[in-house]
Amino acid sequence: MLFLINLLLISFQMRDGGGVLYLERTVNMITIPFVTVSLKVARFTRETVDTYLTNVDASRENRELKNRVFQLRTELLLKRNLENDNRRLRELLGLKYSLSMASRAARVIGNTSFSGANLILIDRGERDGIRTNMAVICEDGVVGRVWKVFPGNSHVQLISDPSSAVAVKLAGTEVFGILAGTGDTQMGEIRYVPEALEVDVDSAVLTTGADGIFPIGVPVATVLKVESTGELFHHVQVRFDAPLTGLSYVLVLDNPSLREESK
């Protein structure tokens, strides 16, 4: 046993031709591969973590940029809407001062439809002096008439409603008729125009005031098509001047005759 121990001690102290202990060489041969693998694993892990953190940062930054872009687009849309509202209000204000009768601006707060009726809801009512059958117009032309009145808001029957009727004439002529709605918010028709009278496409259609609701000379529509029916009257199709489905503000006209009737 002592011999073996001495032999091991001697072998541990033996050196190769370069003066390196054989024991040290052996240890190096065994441990270096493990160290190399460990370093590669550590480097791979570090690079993977760095890549992950970089992707997380990039993803967060991308999300923040998308949110910022969405916010800017929303602000731009709101700004455009405000600019459009301001433009419409300025146009309504100019229209108001050009009218010979008192009027009230109202905001459109809703569209309602039931039983085939074409209606809008405005934010003016009895408390604001609104009464039924008051004329409602916008900067482009006739919108309709006040149909039902509540304390703080009112329903307006659009000229596109099938039960609507407006006394009209073609501008610059003596051609009269009744503009009636068909339920289409873009087009209607003029009834009771004799076939003996000439009706031109693109003619402007104006109110006559004969219905006791609308003042004289307010634009209503433009003649789109004229068809001969072979009977007593033309079939005259018109396109409404007012954008009935895109209204933001309207003007309610204070007809003095309606004030007298309500007394």
PyRosetta script that sets phi, psi and omega in degrees:
from pyrosetta import init, pose_from_sequence

init()
pose = pose_from_sequence("MLFLINLLLISFQMRDGGGVLYLERTVNMITIPFVTVSLKVARFTRETVDTYLTNVDASRENRELKNRVFQLRTELLLKRNLENDNRRLRELLGLKYSLSMASRAARVIGNTSFSGANLILIDRGERDGIRTNMAVICEDGVVGRVWKVFPGNSHVQLISDPSSAVAVKLAGTEVFGILAGTGDTQMGEIRYVPEALEVDVDSAVLTTGADGIFPIGVPVATVLKVESTGELFHHVQVRFDAPLTGLSYVLVLDNPSLREESK")
pose.set_psi(1, -45.4)
pose.set_omega(1, 179.1)
pose.set_phi(2, -61.8)
pose.set_psi(2, -34.6)
pose.set_omega(2, 179.7)
pose.set_phi(3, -65.4)
pose.set_psi(3, -42.4)
pose.set_omega(3, -179.0)
pose.set_phi(4, -65.8)
pose.set_psi(4, -38.0)
pose.set_omega(4, 179.1)
pose.set_phi(5, -64.7)
pose.set_psi(5, -44.8)
pose.set_omega(5, 178.8)
pose.set_phi(6, -61.6)
pose.set_psi(6, -38.4)
pose.set_omega(6, -179.0)
pose.set_phi(7, -64.6)
pose.set_psi(7, -42.2)
pose.set_omega(7, 178.9)
pose.set_phi(8, -64.5)
pose.set_psi(8, -41.6)
pose.set_omega(8, 179.1)
pose.set_phi(9, -62.5)
pose.set_psi(9, -39.7)
pose.set_omega(9, 179.6)
pose.set_phi(10, -66.0)
pose.set_psi(10, -41.9)
pose.set_omega(10, -177.7)
pose.set_phi(11, -65.5)
pose.set_psi(11, -34.4)
pose.set_omega(11, 178.4)
pose.set_phi(12, -64.7)
pose.set_psi(12, -27.5)
pose.set_omega(12, -176.7)
pose.set_phi(13, -93.7)
pose.set_psi(13, -4.0)
pose.set_omega(13, -178.7)
pose.set_phi(14, -73.6)
pose.set_psi(14, 145.8)
pose.set_omega(14, -177.7)
pose.set_phi(15, -122.8)
pose.set_psi(15, 154.4)
pose.set_omega(15, 175.9)
pose.set_phi(16, -85.7)
pose.set_psi(16, -171.4)
pose.set_omega(16, -176.9)
pose.set_phi(17, -64.5)
pose.set_psi(17, -20.9)
pose.set_omega(17, 179.9)
pose.set_phi(18, -93.4)
pose.set_psi(18, 2.8)
pose.set_omega(18, 178.2)
pose.set_phi(19, 85.3)
pose.set_psi(19, 12.9)
pose.set_omega(19, -179.5)
pose.set_phi(20, -95.9)
pose.set_psi(20, 132.0)
pose.set_omega(20, 177.9)
pose.set_phi(21, -59.2)
pose.set_psi(21, 137.4)
pose.set_omega(21, 178.2)
pose.set_phi(22, -62.2)
pose.set_psi(22, -33.4)
pose.set_omega(22, 179.0)
pose.set_phi(23, -63.6)
pose.set_psi(23, -43.4)
pose.set_omega(23, -179.9)
pose.set_phi(24, -63.8)
pose.set_psi(24, -40.6)
pose.set_omega(24, 179.8)
pose.set_phi(25, -63.1)
pose.set_psi(25, -42.7)
pose.set_omega(25, -178.7)
pose.set_phi(26, -63.6)
pose.set_psi(26, -44.9)
pose.set_omega(26, 179.0)
pose.set_phi(27, -60.7)
pose.set_psi(27, -42.2)
pose.set_omega(27, 180.0)
pose.set_phi(28, -63.1)
pose.set_psi(28, -40.8)
pose.set_omega(28, -179.4)
pose.set_phi(29, -63.4)
pose.set_psi(29, -33.1)
pose.set_omega(29, -178.5)
pose.set_phi(30, -81.5)
pose.set_psi(30, -41.9)
pose.set_omega(30, -171.5)
pose.set_phi(31, -86.2)
pose.set_psi(31, -32.9)
pose.set_omega(31, -174.9)
pose.set_phi(32, -57.6)
pose.set_psi(32, -45.2)
pose.set_omega(32, 177.7)
pose.set_phi(33, -57.3)
pose.set_psi(33, -40.4)
pose.set_omega(33, 179.1)
pose.set_phi(34, -65.9)
pose.set_psi(34, -41.4)
pose.set_omega(34, 178.4)
pose.set_phi(35, -62.4)
pose.set_psi(35, -43.7)
pose.set_omega(35, -179.7)
pose.set_phi(36, -60.7)
pose.set_psi(36, -45.9)
pose.set_omega(36, 179.1)
pose.set_phi(37, -62.6)
pose.set_psi(37, -42.0)
pose.set_omega(37, 179.7)
pose.set_phi(38, -61.4)
pose.set_psi(38, -41.6)
pose.set_omega(38, 178.7)
pose.set_phi(39, -64.1)
pose.set_psi(39, -42.0)
pose.set_omega(39, 179.2)
pose.set_phi(40, -64.4)
pose.set_psi(40, -41.9)
pose.set_omega(40, 178.3)
pose.set_phi(41, -63.3)
pose.set_psi(41, -42.7)
pose.set_omega(41, -180.0)
pose.set_phi(42, -63.3)
pose.set_psi(42, -42.9)
pose.set_omega(42, -179.9)
pose.set_phi(43, -66.0)
pose.set_psi(43, -42.3)
pose.set_omega(43, 178.4)
pose.set_phi(44, -61.9)
pose.set_psi(44, -43.8)
pose.set_omega(44, 179.8)
pose.set_phi(45, -62.5)
pose.set_psi(45, -44.4)
pose.set_omega(45, -179.7)
pose.set_phi(46, -63.2)
pose.set_psi(46, -44.0)
pose.set_omega(46, 179.9)
pose.set_phi(47, -64.8)
pose.set_psi(47, -39.0)
pose.set_omega(47, 178.8)
pose.set_phi(48, -64.5)
pose.set_psi(48, -44.8)
pose.set_omega(48, 178.7)
pose.set_phi(49, -63.3)
pose.set_psi(49, -42.9)
pose.set_omega(49, 179.0)
pose.set_phi(50, -61.7)
pose.set_psi(50, -42.7)
pose.set_omega(50, 178.9)
pose.set_phi(51, -63.0)
pose.set_psi(51, -43.1)
pose.set_omega(51, 179.2)
pose.set_phi(52, -61.7)
pose.set_psi(52, -46.7)
pose.set_omega(52, -179.8)
pose.set_phi(53, -63.6)
pose.set_psi(53, -38.9)
pose.set_omega(53, 178.1)
pose.set_phi(54, -62.8)
pose.set_psi(54, -43.4)
pose.set_omega(54, 179.3)
pose.set_phi(55, -65.5)
pose.set_psi(55, -39.5)
pose.set_omega(55, 178.0)
pose.set_phi(56, -62.2)
pose.set_psi(56, -44.6)
pose.set_omega(56, 178.9)
pose.set_phi(57, -63.1)
pose.set_psi(57, -43.0)
pose.set_omega(57, -179.7)
pose.set_phi(58, -64.5)
pose.set_psi(58, -41.1)
pose.set_omega(58, 179.1)
pose.set_phi(59, -63.8)
pose.set_psi(59, -42.9)
pose.set_omega(59, 179.0)
pose.set_phi(60, -64.6)
pose.set_psi(60, -43.1)
pose.set_omega(60, 179.8)
pose.set_phi(61, -64.8)
pose.set_psi(61, -40.6)
pose.set_omega(61, 178.7)
pose.set_phi(62, -63.2)
pose.set_psi(62, -42.0)
pose.set_omega(62, 178.4)
pose.set_phi(63, -63.5)
pose.set_psi(63, -42.4)
pose.set_omega(63, 178.9)
pose.set_phi(64, -64.4)
pose.set_psi(64, -39.2)
pose.set_omega(64, 178.5)
pose.set_phi(65, -65.7)
pose.set_psi(65, -40.8)
pose.set_omega(65, 178.1)
pose.set_phi(66, -63.1)
pose.set_psi(66, -42.5)
pose.set_omega(66, 178.4)
pose.set_phi(67, -62.8)
pose.set_psi(67, -39.4)
pose.set_omega(67, 179.8)
pose.set_phi(68, -67.1)
pose.set_psi(68, -41.9)
pose.set_omega(68, 178.2)
pose.set_phi(69, -62.3)
pose.set_psi(69, -44.0)
pose.set_omega(69, 178.4)
pose.set_phi(70, -60.9)
pose.set_psi(70, -42.8)
pose.set_omega(70, 179.8)
pose.set_phi(71, -62.4)
pose.set_psi(71, -43.8)
pose.set_omega(71, -179.3)
pose.set_phi(72, -65.6)
pose.set_psi(72, -41.1)
pose.set_omega(72, 178.4)
pose.set_phi(73, -63.8)
pose.set_psi(73, -40.4)
pose.set_omega(73, 178.4)
pose.set_phi(74, -64.0)
pose.set_psi(74, -43.8)
pose.set_omega(74, 178.4)
pose.set_phi(75, -62.2)
pose.set_psi(75, -39.3)
pose.set_omega(75, 178.9)
pose.set_phi(76, -65.0)
pose.set_psi(76, -41.6)
pose.set_omega(76, 178.9)
pose.set_phi(77, -63.1)
pose.set_psi(77, -44.8)
pose.set_omega(77, 178.9)
pose.set_phi(78, -62.4)
pose.set_psi(78, -40.0)
pose.set_omega(78, 178.9)
pose.set_phi(79, -62.5)
pose.set_psi(79, -43.7)
pose.set_omega(79, 179.1)
pose.set_phi(80, -63.6)
pose.set_psi(80, -40.9)
pose.set_omega(80, 178.5)
pose.set_phi(81, -62.5)
pose.set_psi(81, -41.0)
pose.set_omega(81, 178.0)
pose.set_phi(82, -64.4)
pose.set_psi(82, -40.9)
pose.set_omega(82, 178.6)
pose.set_phi(83, -62.8)
pose.set_psi(83, -41.5)
pose.set_omega(83, 178.3)
pose.set_phi(84, -65.2)
pose.set_psi(84, -42.5)
pose.set_omega(84, 177.9)
pose.set_phi(85, -61.9)
pose.set_psi(85, -42.9)
pose.set_omega(85, 179.1)
pose.set_phi(86, -63.0)
pose.set_psi(86, -40.6)
pose.set_omega(86, 179.3)
pose.set_phi(87, -63.1)
pose.set_psi(87, -45.6)
pose.set_omega(87, -179.6)
pose.set_phi(88, -63.5)
pose.set_psi(88, -40.0)
pose.set_omega(88, 178.7)
pose.set_phi(89, -64.6)
pose.set_psi(89, -40.6)
pose.set_omega(89, 177.9)
pose.set_phi(90, -63.2)
pose.set_psi(90, -40.7)
pose.set_omega(90, 179.3)
pose.set_phi(91, -66.3)
pose.set_psi(91, -41.2)
pose.set_omega(91, 177.2)
pose.set_phi(92, -64.7)
pose.set_psi(92, -37.8)
pose.set_omega(92, 178.9)
pose.set_phi(93, -63.7)
pose.set_psi(93, -42.6)
pose.set_omega(93, 177.3)
pose.set_phi(94, -64.0)
pose.set_psi(94, -39.8)
pose.set_omega(94, 178.3)
pose.set_phi(95, -65.3)
pose.set_psi(95, -39.7)
pose.set_omega(95, -179.0)
pose.set_phi(96, -60.0)
pose.set_psi(96, -43.7)
pose.set_omega(96, -177.8)
pose.set_phi(97, -72.9)
pose.set_psi(97, -19.2)
pose.set_omega(97, 179.4)
pose.set_phi(98, -85.8)
pose.set_psi(98, -11.8)
pose.set_omega(98, 179.8)
pose.set_phi(99, -85.6)
pose.set_psi(99, 150.6)
pose.set_omega(99, -179.6)
pose.set_phi(100, -88.2)
pose.set_psi(100, -6.5)
pose.set_omega(100, -179.7)
pose.set_phi(101, -117.0)
pose.set_psi(101, 157.6)
pose.set_omega(101, 179.4)
pose.set_phi(102, -67.0)
pose.set_psi(102, 154.4)
pose.set_omega(102, -178.8)
pose.set_phi(103, -152.8)
pose.set_psi(103, 163.8)
pose.set_omega(103, 179.0)
pose.set_phi(104, -132.0)
pose.set_psi(104, 131.2)
pose.set_omega(104, 175.2)
pose.set_phi(105, -78.2)
pose.set_psi(105, 142.7)
pose.set_omega(105, 179.4)
pose.set_phi(106, -139.6)
pose.set_psi(106, 148.4)
pose.set_omega(106, 178.2)
pose.set_phi(107, -95.7)
pose.set_psi(107, 137.2)
pose.set_omega(107, 175.9)
pose.set_phi(108, -79.6)
pose.set_psi(108, 121.3)
pose.set_omega(108, -175.4)
pose.set_phi(109, -114.1)
pose.set_psi(109, 2.3)
pose.set_omega(109, 177.8)
pose.set_phi(110, 177.9)
pose.set_psi(110, 157.1)
pose.set_omega(110, 173.4)
pose.set_phi(111, -116.0)
pose.set_psi(111, 132.7)
pose.set_omega(111, 178.7)
pose.set_phi(112, -127.8)
pose.set_psi(112, 151.2)
pose.set_omega(112, 179.3)
pose.set_phi(113, -150.3)
pose.set_psi(113, 124.3)
pose.set_omega(113, 174.4)
pose.set_phi(114, -152.9)
pose.set_psi(114, 146.4)
pose.set_omega(114, -179.4)
pose.set_phi(115, 52.9)
pose.set_psi(115, 32.1)
pose.set_omega(115, 177.8)
pose.set_phi(116, 80.8)
pose.set_psi(116, 5.0)
pose.set_omega(116, -178.4)
pose.set_phi(117, -79.8)
pose.set_psi(117, 143.3)
pose.set_omega(117, 174.6)
pose.set_phi(118, -106.2)
pose.set_psi(118, 107.7)
pose.set_omega(118, -174.3)
pose.set_phi(119, -134.1)
pose.set_psi(119, 154.0)
pose.set_omega(119, 167.2)
pose.set_phi(120, -126.6)
pose.set_psi(120, 158.6)
pose.set_omega(120, 178.9)
pose.set_phi(121, -111.7)
pose.set_psi(121, 129.4)
pose.set_omega(121, 179.1)
pose.set_phi(122, -115.2)
pose.set_psi(122, 158.8)
pose.set_omega(122, -174.1)
pose.set_phi(123, -90.3)
pose.set_psi(123, 29.9)
pose.set_omega(123, 175.5)
pose.set_phi(124, -126.0)
pose.set_psi(124, 141.5)
pose.set_omega(124, -178.7)
pose.set_phi(125, -145.6)
pose.set_psi(125, -151.8)
pose.set_omega(125, -177.1)
pose.set_phi(126, -56.3)
pose.set_psi(126, -39.0)
pose.set_omega(126, -179.3)
pose.set_phi(127, -63.5)
pose.set_psi(127, -20.7)
pose.set_omega(127, -179.2)
pose.set_phi(128, -99.7)
pose.set_psi(128, 7.0)
pose.set_omega(128, 179.3)
pose.set_phi(129, 84.3)
pose.set_psi(129, 14.8)
pose.set_omega(129, 179.4)
pose.set_phi(130, -78.8)
pose.set_psi(130, 137.8)
pose.set_omega(130, 177.5)
pose.set_phi(131, -132.2)
pose.set_psi(131, 161.1)
pose.set_omega(131, 180.0)
pose.set_phi(132, -62.7)
pose.set_psi(132, 150.2)
pose.set_omega(132, 177.8)
pose.set_phi(133, 71.7)
pose.set_psi(133, 8.6)
pose.set_omega(133, 170.6)
pose.set_phi(134, -68.0)
pose.set_psi(134, 140.7)
pose.set_omega(134, 179.2)
pose.set_phi(135, -72.9)
pose.set_psi(135, 143.0)
pose.set_omega(135, 178.2)
pose.set_phi(136, -125.0)
pose.set_psi(136, 125.2)
pose.set_omega(136, -178.6)
pose.set_phi(137, -132.7)
pose.set_psi(137, 171.0)
pose.set_omega(137, 171.4)
pose.set_phi(138, -133.6)
pose.set_psi(138, -174.7)
pose.set_omega(138, -176.4)
pose.set_phi(139, -65.8)
pose.set_psi(139, -16.5)
pose.set_omega(139, -178.4)
pose.set_phi(140, -96.8)
pose.set_psi(140, -19.6)
pose.set_omega(140, -178.7)
pose.set_phi(141, 153.2)
pose.set_psi(141, -161.3)
pose.set_omega(141, -176.1)
pose.set_phi(142, -70.1)
pose.set_psi(142, 136.5)
pose.set_omega(142, 177.6)
pose.set_phi(143, -105.8)
pose.set_psi(143, -47.7)
pose.set_omega(143, -178.4)
pose.set_phi(144, 166.9)
pose.set_psi(144, -154.2)
pose.set_omega(144, -179.8)
pose.set_phi(145, -133.7)
pose.set_psi(145, 153.5)
pose.set_omega(145, 176.7)
pose.set_phi(146, -67.1)
pose.set_psi(146, 125.9)
pose.set_omega(146, -175.1)
pose.set_phi(147, -101.5)
pose.set_psi(147, -51.9)
pose.set_omega(147, 177.1)
pose.set_phi(148, -133.5)
pose.set_psi(148, 141.9)
pose.set_omega(148, -176.1)
pose.set_phi(149, -119.6)
pose.set_psi(149, 134.6)
pose.set_omega(149, 176.4)
pose.set_phi(150, -121.9)
pose.set_psi(150, 171.2)
pose.set_omega(150, -177.0)
pose.set_phi(151, -54.1)
pose.set_psi(151, -44.5)
pose.set_omega(151, -175.1)
pose.set_phi(152, -115.7)
pose.set_psi(152, -1.4)
pose.set_omega(152, 179.2)
pose.set_phi(153, -155.7)
pose.set_psi(153, 172.8)
pose.set_omega(153, -177.6)
pose.set_phi(154, -146.8)
pose.set_psi(154, 151.6)
pose.set_omega(154, 171.5)
pose.set_phi(155, -92.1)
pose.set_psi(155, 135.7)
pose.set_omega(155, 176.9)
pose.set_phi(156, -114.6)
pose.set_psi(156, 125.4)
pose.set_omega(156, 175.8)
pose.set_phi(157, -82.6)
pose.set_psi(157, 120.6)
pose.set_omega(157, -179.1)
pose.set_phi(158, -73.9)
pose.set_psi(158, 155.9)
pose.set_omega(158, 178.4)
pose.set_phi(159, -68.5)
pose.set_psi(159, -10.5)
pose.set_omega(159, 177.0)
pose.set_phi(160, -83.3)
pose.set_psi(160, -10.0)
pose.set_omega(160, -179.2)
pose.set_phi(161, -65.0)
pose.set_psi(161, 138.7)
pose.set_omega(161, -178.2)
pose.set_phi(162, -59.2)
pose.set_psi(162, -23.9)
pose.set_omega(162, 179.9)
pose.set_phi(163, -96.4)
pose.set_psi(163, 5.4)
pose.set_omega(163, -180.0)
pose.set_phi(164, -81.2)
pose.set_psi(164, 147.8)
pose.set_omega(164, 177.4)
pose.set_phi(165, -149.2)
pose.set_psi(165, 128.5)
pose.set_omega(165, -179.1)
pose.set_phi(166, -129.9)
pose.set_psi(166, 129.5)
pose.set_omega(166, 177.3)
pose.set_phi(167, -73.5)
pose.set_psi(167, 124.0)
pose.set_omega(167, -174.4)
pose.set_phi(168, -137.1)
pose.set_psi(168, 169.6)
pose.set_omega(168, 172.1)
pose.set_phi(169, -147.7)
pose.set_psi(169, 160.7)
pose.set_omega(169, 175.2)
pose.set_phi(170, -84.6)
pose.set_psi(170, 132.5)
pose.set_omega(170, -176.0)
pose.set_phi(171, -57.2)
pose.set_psi(171, 134.1)
pose.set_omega(171, 176.4)
pose.set_phi(172, 76.0)
pose.set_psi(172, 10.6)
pose.set_omega(172, 180.0)
pose.set_phi(173, -132.9)
pose.set_psi(173, 179.6)
pose.set_omega(173, 173.2)
pose.set_phi(174, -111.9)
pose.set_psi(174, 31.3)
pose.set_omega(174, 178.5)
pose.set_phi(175, -92.9)
pose.set_psi(175, 114.3)
pose.set_omega(175, -177.5)
pose.set_phi(176, -112.5)
pose.set_psi(176, 159.6)
pose.set_omega(176, 176.7)
pose.set_phi(177, -174.0)
pose.set_psi(177, -173.5)
pose.set_omega(177, 178.1)
pose.set_phi(178, -117.4)
pose.set_psi(178, 120.0)
pose.set_omega(178, 176.9)
pose.set_phi(179, -82.5)
pose.set_psi(179, 124.2)
pose.set_omega(179, -177.6)
pose.set_phi(180, -121.5)
pose.set_psi(180, 145.6)
pose.set_omega(180, 176.1)
pose.set_phi(181, -84.5)
pose.set_psi(181, 156.6)
pose.set_omega(181, 178.6)
pose.set_phi(182, -122.7)
pose.set_psi(182, 3.7)
pose.set_omega(182, -174.7)
pose.set_phi(183, 97.0)
pose.set_psi(183, -15.1)
pose.set_omega(183, 176.4)
pose.set_phi(184, -84.8)
pose.set_psi(184, 124.2)
pose.set_omega(184, -175.4)
pose.set_phi(185, -78.3)
pose.set_psi(185, 0.5)
pose.set_omega(185, 178.4)
pose.set_phi(186, -112.6)
pose.set_psi(186, -31.3)
pose.set_omega(186, -174.8)
pose.set_phi(187, -131.5)
pose.set_psi(187, 148.1)
pose.set_omega(187, 175.1)
pose.set_phi(188, -138.4)
pose.set_psi(188, -160.2)
pose.set_omega(188, 179.9)
pose.set_phi(189, -146.5)
pose.set_psi(189, 152.9)
pose.set_omega(189, 175.0)
pose.set_phi(190, -103.9)
pose.set_psi(190, 125.1)
pose.set_omega(190, -178.5)
pose.set_phi(191, -103.7)
pose.set_psi(191, 158.3)
pose.set_omega(191, 174.5)
pose.set_phi(192, 67.0)
pose.set_psi(192, 35.8)
pose.set_omega(192, 172.3)
pose.set_phi(193, -97.2)
pose.set_psi(193, 113.8)
pose.set_omega(193, -176.7)
pose.set_phi(194, -58.1)
pose.set_psi(194, 141.3)
pose.set_omega(194, 179.8)
pose.set_phi(195, -66.7)
pose.set_psi(195, -18.9)
pose.set_omega(195, 179.5)
pose.set_phi(196, -70.6)
pose.set_psi(196, -17.3)
pose.set_omega(196, -178.4)
pose.set_phi(197, -93.5)
pose.set_psi(197, 146.4)
pose.set_omega(197, 179.7)
pose.set_phi(198, -87.9)
pose.set_psi(198, 130.9)
pose.set_omega(198, 179.5)
pose.set_phi(199, -125.0)
pose.set_psi(199, 123.2)
pose.set_omega(199, -177.4)
pose.set_phi(200, -98.2)
pose.set_psi(200, 139.8)
pose.set_omega(200, 173.2)
pose.set_phi(201, -63.5)
pose.set_psi(201, 146.5)
pose.set_omega(201, -178.8)
pose.set_phi(202, 75.9)
pose.set_psi(202, 6.2)
pose.set_omega(202, 176.1)
pose.set_phi(203, -68.0)
pose.set_psi(203, 142.4)
pose.set_omega(203, 177.0)
pose.set_phi(204, -79.1)
pose.set_psi(204, 139.7)
pose.set_omega(204, 179.7)
pose.set_phi(205, -109.1)
pose.set_psi(205, 125.3)
pose.set_omega(205, -175.9)
pose.set_phi(206, -122.6)
pose.set_psi(206, 156.6)
pose.set_omega(206, 175.1)
pose.set_phi(207, -73.7)
pose.set_psi(207, 151.8)
pose.set_omega(207, 178.3)
pose.set_phi(208, -106.0)
pose.set_psi(208, -17.9)
pose.set_omega(208, -176.2)
pose.set_phi(209, 85.0)
pose.set_psi(209, -3.8)
pose.set_omega(209, -176.0)
pose.set_phi(210, -69.4)
pose.set_psi(210, -19.2)
pose.set_omega(210, -179.0)
pose.set_phi(211, -83.1)
pose.set_psi(211, -7.3)
pose.set_omega(211, 178.9)
pose.set_phi(212, 75.9)
pose.set_psi(212, 6.6)
pose.set_omega(212, -179.5)
pose.set_phi(213, -112.3)
pose.set_psi(213, -52.2)
pose.set_omega(213, -175.9)
pose.set_phi(214, -97.6)
pose.set_psi(214, 142.8)
pose.set_omega(214, 176.1)
pose.set_phi(215, -69.6)
pose.set_psi(215, 169.7)
pose.set_omega(215, -177.5)
pose.set_phi(216, -75.9)
pose.set_psi(216, 140.2)
pose.set_omega(216, 168.4)
pose.set_phi(217, 82.3)
pose.set_psi(217, 16.8)
pose.set_omega(217, 177.7)
pose.set_phi(218, -86.0)
pose.set_psi(218, 130.0)
pose.set_omega(218, 178.5)
pose.set_phi(219, -59.9)
pose.set_psi(219, 140.5)
pose.set_omega(219, -179.6)
pose.set_phi(220, -123.4)
pose.set_psi(220, -47.0)
pose.set_omega(220, -172.4)
pose.set_phi(221, -160.9)
pose.set_psi(221, 179.4)
pose.set_omega(221, 176.2)
pose.set_phi(222, -130.9)
pose.set_psi(222, 135.9)
pose.set_omega(222, -178.8)
pose.set_phi(223, -65.8)
pose.set_psi(223, 125.8)
pose.set_omega(223, -176.8)
pose.set_phi(224, -102.6)
pose.set_psi(224, -39.9)
pose.set_omega(224, -175.7)
pose.set_phi(225, -154.8)
pose.set_psi(225, 142.0)
pose.set_omega(225, 177.8)
pose.set_phi(226, -126.5)
pose.set_psi(226, 124.0)
pose.set_omega(226, -179.0)
pose.set_phi(227, -124.9)
pose.set_psi(227, 136.9)
pose.set_omega(227, 176.5)
pose.set_phi(228, -85.3)
pose.set_psi(228, 129.6)
pose.set_omega(228, -177.7)
pose.set_phi(229, -96.2)
pose.set_psi(229, -10.2)
pose.set_omega(229, -176.3)
pose.set_phi(230, 77.7)
pose.set_psi(230, 6.7)
pose.set_omega(230, 178.4)
pose.set_phi(231, -114.2)
pose.set_psi(231, -145.9)
pose.set_omega(231, -175.6)
pose.set_phi(232, -79.7)
pose.set_psi(232, -31.0)
pose.set_omega(232, -169.9)
pose.set_phi(233, -124.6)
pose.set_psi(233, 150.8)
pose.set_omega(233, 170.8)
pose.set_phi(234, -67.3)
pose.set_psi(234, 157.0)
pose.set_omega(234, 164.8)
pose.set_phi(235, -103.0)
pose.set_psi(235, 108.0)
pose.set_omega(235, -174.9)
pose.set_phi(236, -111.3)
pose.set_psi(236, 115.6)
pose.set_omega(236, 177.8)
pose.set_phi(237, -98.6)
pose.set_psi(237, 136.9)
pose.set_omega(237, -177.4)
pose.set_phi(238, -129.1)
pose.set_psi(238, 158.6)
pose.set_omega(238, 174.1)
pose.set_phi(239, -110.3)
pose.set_psi(239, 125.5)
pose.set_omega(239, -178.6)
pose.set_phi(240, -63.8)
pose.set_psi(240, 141.7)
pose.set_omega(240, 178.2)
pose.set_phi(241, -76.0)
pose.set_psi(241, -37.1)
pose.set_omega(241, -178.3)
pose.set_phi(242, -80.9)
pose.set_psi(242, 137.8)
pose.set_omega(242, 176.8)
pose.set_phi(243, -78.4)
pose.set_psi(243, 85.2)
pose.set_omega(243, -168.6)
pose.set_phi(244, -62.9)
pose.set_psi(244, -24.6)
pose.set_omega(244, -179.5)
pose.set_phi(245, -97.6)
pose.set_psi(245, -1.7)
pose.set_omega(245, -177.7)
pose.set_phi(246, -125.8)
pose.set_psi(246, 33.0)
pose.set_omega(246, -176.3)
pose.set_phi(247, -83.9)
pose.set_psi(247, 137.7)
pose.set_omega(247, 173.9)
pose.set_phi(248, -110.0)
pose.set_psi(248, -42.7)
pose.set_omega(248, 179.6)
pose.set_phi(249, -133.3)
pose.set_psi(249, 149.5)
pose.set_omega(249, 176.2)
pose.set_phi(250, -137.0)
pose.set_psi(250, 169.3)
pose.set_omega(250, 178.8)
pose.set_phi(251, -119.6)
pose.set_psi(251, 124.8)
pose.set_omega(251, 178.3)
pose.set_phi(252, -98.8)
pose.set_psi(252, 122.1)
pose.set_omega(252, -175.2)
pose.set_phi(253, -89.3)
pose.set_psi(253, 134.5)
pose.set_omega(253, -178.8)
pose.set_phi(254, -90.7)
pose.set_psi(254, 96.8)
pose.set_omega(254, -179.2)
pose.set_phi(255, -82.7)
pose.set_psi(255, 116.3)
pose.set_omega(255, -178.0)
pose.set_phi(256, -57.6)
pose.set_psi(256, -33.2)
pose.set_omega(256, -178.2)
pose.set_phi(257, -65.5)
pose.set_psi(257, -31.0)
pose.set_omega(257, 177.5)
pose.set_phi(258, -71.8)
pose.set_psi(258, -31.6)
pose.set_omega(258, 176.2)
pose.set_phi(259, -63.8)
pose.set_psi(259, -41.3)
pose.set_omega(259, -178.7)
pose.set_phi(260, -67.2)
pose.set_psi(260, -38.4)
pose.set_omega(260, -179.3)
pose.set_phi(261, -67.0)
pose.set_psi(261, -31.1)
pose.set_omega(261, -176.4)
pose.set_phi(262, -78.7)
pose.set_psi(262, -11.0)
pose.set_omega(262, -178.0)
pose.set_phi(263, -77.4)
pose.dump_pdb("model.pdb")
